[in-house]
Amino acid sequence: MALFLIIAPFATFASLMMLTTVKISLAASAVIAFGLVCRDMVGGRSIKMLTTGALIIFASLAGYHLIAATEMHPTSVRLAVDGGVLAIALGSIAIRLPFTLQYAREMVDAETLKQPRFLRTNYILTWVWSAAFVLMLVADIVAIYLPSMPLWVCAAIAFAVRNSASYFTQWYPKHVRGRGQRQHGRCLIPTTAQSFQPQGAFNGPHCPQDPSRFPLDRRVFRGLHCCR
């Protein structure tokens, strides 16, 4: 759900740009961003910097088109949107508050919040999204210098990049949790087995050199794998 909320205003903008005018696309995206801000306020959640930034970007561009005599070129509008979002993402890293952190805090327990890997994971996710915004920005710049390039090409690039970042956002936290669980599970069996050994059975942290000295515990030693 949080992932959908992150991309909802931008996905709306990208979709409507292929179907209707720039003015309608910007207005609809601003309305969705405003709805998300109100949702957080009513629900007592933190106001997300990305959602607030999206509201400012789309509302400003929509307001410009309401009073301007002519509309901006669609490519220029996409350039302004992607550039603004990239500035928000990099700015959140600069102030040491990666924008994905605000969403992640609402989805985990207090113990997870204290883990160093939680913050590190959100830095990585924010950098990945920043890279995605850079690629979309590059596609917009290429479209400006190659006006003959069809509009759907830029839309396809943005769609592919956005979906790739979304997939990584879903996959990477699970990967980090799985790796942490595997590391936490190491040496649990040896530690348990050691607790059943007679006094003096272990010489330091290693296995005994001669298990036969303790006949009552041979069965334990047969199944014991020491963790060095």
N, C-alpha and C positions, 0 to 999 in steps of 0.2 A: 504493500500500500504506500509506504513512504517513497519508494522508487517512482511509483506512478505520479505522486504529488510533485516530486522534483522536476519531472519533465513535462507535466501536463500543460503549462502555459506555452512552452516552446514547441511541443508536439502539435498543439492546436494552431499555433502560428504557421508552422511548416506545412501543415495539411491544408489550411485555408488559403495559403498563398498560391496553391496550385488550382484552387477552385473559384476564388472570388477576388475582390479588389484588395489593395494594400490597406486601405482605410478600414474595411470590415475585418480584415485579419488582425490588425493591431488592436482594434476595439474589443474584439472577442477575446483575445489573449489577455488584455488588460482586465477584463471582467473576471476571467478565471483566476488570474493572479490575485485580484482583490478579494474574491471569494475564499481563496486559500488563506489569505492574511486574516480575514474575519473568522474563519474556522479556527485558527490557532488562538485568536483572542478570546472567542467565546468558550473554547475548550480549556482555557487556562494554560495553554502551552506557550513555549517561547516563540517569539516572532522570528521567522527564518530569514536570514539575510539574502538568500538566493531568491526567495519568493518576493520579498520586499523590493529587491533590486529589479526583478522582472516586472513588477507593478510599475515602478518608476520608469523603466525603459519603455514599456509598451504604452503607458499612459502619456508619456512625453511625446513619443512619435505619433500617437493617435491625435493628441491635441494639436500638434504641428499640422497634420493633414486636415484638420477641421478648419484651420484659419488660413492655410496656404492656398495660393491660387492654383498651383499645380502639385501633383503627387510626386514623391521621390520615386526613382527607378526601383523596381523590386529588389535588384541586386544590392543597391545602396542601402535599402532598408535592412536586408539580411546582414549586411556588413556591420551596420550600426548595432543590431541586436546581438550578433555573435561577439563583436568587440566588447560590448557592455558586459555580457555574461562572463567573458574571459577576464575582464578587469575585476569582477566580483570574486571569481574563483581565486585568482592570484592574490587579491587583497585579503581574502580570508586566511590564506596561508601566511601572508606577511604579518598579520596581527596574531598569528598562532591560534587561530580558531577556524580550522578547515570547515567549509560549509556543510559537509556531510555529517560532521560531529553533532550538529543540532538535531538531525533526524535520528541518528544512531542512539543518542542518549535516551530517547523516548521508547526504545525497543529492547533495552537490556536492563539487567538488574544492577543493584548498587555494587555488588562484588565485581562485576565485569568492568564497571566504570573505573575502578581503581587500578586495573591492570595496565601496565605500560604498553602492551601490544594493542590495546583498544585505541589509544590515541595514534599510535603508529599506523594502524590499519586505516584510520580515517585520513591521515596525511596521504597515504598511498592512493586511496580512492579519489581524493580531491585532485591529486596530481594527474590521475588518469582522466578525470573529467576535464581538467585544464587542457590536457593534450588533445582531447576530442574537440574542445572549442577552438583550439589552434587550427586543427585540420579543417574544420568547417569555415573558419575565417580565411584560410588559404584558398579554399574552393570559391569563396565569394570574391576574393581578389582576382583569381584566375578568370572568373566570369566577367569581371569588369574589363580586363584586358583582352578577353576573347568573347566579344559580344555575340558572335555567331554560335557559341555553344548553347545548346537547348537548355531551357530552364529546368527540365526534369533531371538533367545530369547533376546539377547542384543539389537538387532535392534528394536524389538517390544517394549521393555522397553523404549528405547530412543524416539521412535515415540510417545508412550502414554504420556510420561512426557513432551515432547516438545509441543504436542498438548494441554495438560492441561494448561501449562503456556501461550500458545497463546490464549486460550479461556479466561483465567483470565485477560490477558492484554486487551482484547476487552471488557470484561464485567465490570471490576472494575471502569474505568473512567466514564462510563455511570451511574453506581450505585452512585458514588460520586456526579456527577452533579445532578442526580435526588434527592438525599438527600438534597443537598444544595438548590435546587429550592423549595422543600417542606418546609424547614426551613425559607426560605426567604418569602414564601407566608403566613406564620402565622401572624395573627393579622392585615392583611390588611383591611378586612371588618370592624372590630370594629373601627379602626383608621379613616376610611372614615366616618362611621356613627357618630363618635364623633364630626367631624367637622361641622355637621349640628345641634348640640345641642345648645340651648340658653345659654347665659352666666350664669354660676353657676349651670348648669345641672349636672355636675359631681363633686363629692366630692373627689378630688385627682384622682388617676388612676382607681377607681372602679365605678361601676354602681351606679346611684342614688338610694337611699333607697325608695323614693316615687315618681315614675314617674308620678303619677296623678297630681302632682303640676304643670306640664307643659302640659296642655290639647292639645295645638297645635301640640305637638310632640309625641302623644301617639303611632301613627303608627310607628314612628321610633323606639320607645322603644320596641314595640312588636317584632320586628325583630332583635333587637340588641342582640348580644352575646358578652359580654365583654371579653376582653383579659387581664387577671390578671397577 
